[in-house]
Amino acid sequence: MLKTEEWLLIRDLYSQGFNISEISRKTGFDRKTVRKYLRLKNLPEPQKRPGRKSKLDPFKPYILEKLKEGPYTAARLHREIKEMGFDGGKTIVKDFVQNVRPEQGITAVLRYETKPGVQAQVDWGELGTVEADGKLKKLYCFNMILGYSRMRYVEFTLSIDTPTLIQCHLNAFGYFGGFTQEILYDNMKQVVIKRALKVSDSEWNSQFEDFFKCFGFIPRLCRPYRPQTKGKIENTVGYVKRDFFLGRRFTSLEDLNAQVNRWLERVNSTVHGTT
């Protein structure tokens, strides 16, 4: 198919009195081609070539449907469609999810990175309700993440009292094979009753104070209204919700914790980008 400027050149030469044979010699186009384009009043639009088929195409409806249900991570969606027969990589799934998921503005902040063994961060997440002993109870998610390696420990509980918090710490220490010099918390009442301007002057929860003094780690409190000071753990809470818990089926609290332990084996085997 001729370009617009070539078509216009043929028409211009014809309007100057050149015949088809002369136009053919001047332009190098075949006489049939010259004659054909002289008959046209408008140059036809070029036909678009059909796009190349992607191996992701059969799985796109499933991904779109899942994204309607909730903010699943691309990594989780990739695992699910692999079980359905997809044999492609993560990148093509990630790119597709980024294109179809609504964009959310993210405020840039400067993170404080810690050295190995220095700091861990802890928080609770609330994940709705579950039926236990014939009653609806709130389901909580204890999260601890090591500041340097981003290794995580996650445990689901039906309580957020101080003895449960302490037991979750002990389970996390066992999972990690030790504990860091300090652990960062928000101002949860299970840790601190009254925060002072100088953290060491704060009134600690007596049970938790006995616990951290016995083990010898230093509790740190994040600054009020400065959520970025514990961004690692808040990212972990959101990641657990999106990559593990969303749409999860389980028969009991024990079953849920067994499933999250298998999930932890996978996510903790991935080296973090800042490590």
Buried (B, 14 or more C-beta within 10 A) or exposed (E): EBEEEBBEBBBEBBEEEBEBEBBBEEBEBEEEBBBEBBEEEEBEEEEEEEEEEEEBEEBBEBBEEBBEEEBBBBBBBBBBBBEEEBEBEEEBBBEBBEEEEEEEEEEEEEEEEBEEBEBBBBBBBEBEEBEEEEEEEBBBBBBBBBBBBBBBBBBBBBEBEBEBBBBBBEBBBEBBEEBBBBBBBBBBEBBBBEBEEEBEEBEBBEBBBEBBEEEEBEBBBBEEEEEBBBBBBBBBBEBBBBBBBBEEEBEEBEEBBEBBEEBBEEBBEEEBEEE
